[in-house]
Amino acid sequence: MATRNRKVKSVKTELLTKSREAMLSAVQIFNNPNIQFKSESFIVLSNIAWMYLLHAYYRDKKIEYRYHDVVNTRKRYHRTKRGAYKYWELERCLNEEKSPIDNITASNLRFLIGLRHEIEHQMTTKIDEYLSARFQSCCLNYNLFIKKLFESKYAIDKHLSVSLQFSTINEEQTEKLKEFTDLPKNIATYINDFDDKLSDELYNDIRFSYRVLYVPKSANNKGQADKVIEFIPANTPEAEGLNKEYVLIKEKEKQKHLPSNIVALMKKKGFNKFSVHKHTQLWKKLDGKNPSKNYGVSVEGAWYWYDHWLKIVEEHCKKNKLNLE
């Protein structure tokens, strides 16, 4: 029994060691100015880091994380062609009922998982600047959870630092960063579709995307200029002023639609049998006004629907042949 316990501890420790190395490698590659395959490498390695972290957790809690079927009360494990066990991938780890990962952190990881699916079969360009805030959250979340689930000695924050820049960002560059014009179409579409389904509260949470505001600063005293970044508490007058300025460059608000507008849009697409009554029946059937589904929002007593709800309505119209014969 003692031998078996030592073996379990050894596997858990090895998983944690490789998990840390994968995340540190992801960060080092992303911060390396000589490497152009930054985002793609970060996504793959950070995915592995989180997967091994959760494997170590499930092993420690004696939760089975190998794929299997139960036949006559006995487990039959899924295996590869070479006979190896098939362990859960990261998405399955997150879907586990006993997963220790909170919803917002899981959303950040699901975004990266979906993005990996989009980029693994083709080359991508110019995605580093657009996604660095979400990568930063991924790192901070990882450091938090490895300390929370295991011991502080596994933390990686002592190995990390802010990446140095060789250029400043002017206003013209800032405007370009807010658009997706340089991204491959499939990547831009994926990001927009994913973000549209998020609540504003989740989207703005630092566990999903960690945004840092950089402000050029003149030092009044010697020694102050040695720090590139200064962190200001959110409840200070300085932060209040910055937040007001930040709102001016905040991402464009989601497009909203009233039911009558949705009916008019469907009729333009040829679905002349669609009506406000049919729309009401549809959202009631799908529990469309449930806030957790994020299909729309209530504003001063009126319900407005987001763009991704229009796609559901259009699919309903096609399925039920609501166009004129």
Protein Blocks (a to p, Z undefined) as FASTA:
>chain_A
ZZmmmmmmmmmmmmmmmmmmmmmmmmmmmmpmkbcklmmmmmmmmmmmmmmmmmmmmmmn
opafbdcddeehiacddddfkopacdddfklmmmpmklcbdfklmmmmmmmmmmmmmmmm
pccehklmmmmmmmmmmmmmmmmmmmmmmcfklpcklmgccdddfbdcdfklmmmmmpck
lpcfklmmmmmmmmmmpcfklmmpmkloccddddddddfbghjlmpmbdcddfkbmklmm
mmmmmmmmgccddddddfklmmmmmmmnopambcfklmmmmmmmnommgmklopacceeh
iacddfklmmmmmmmmmmnopacZZ
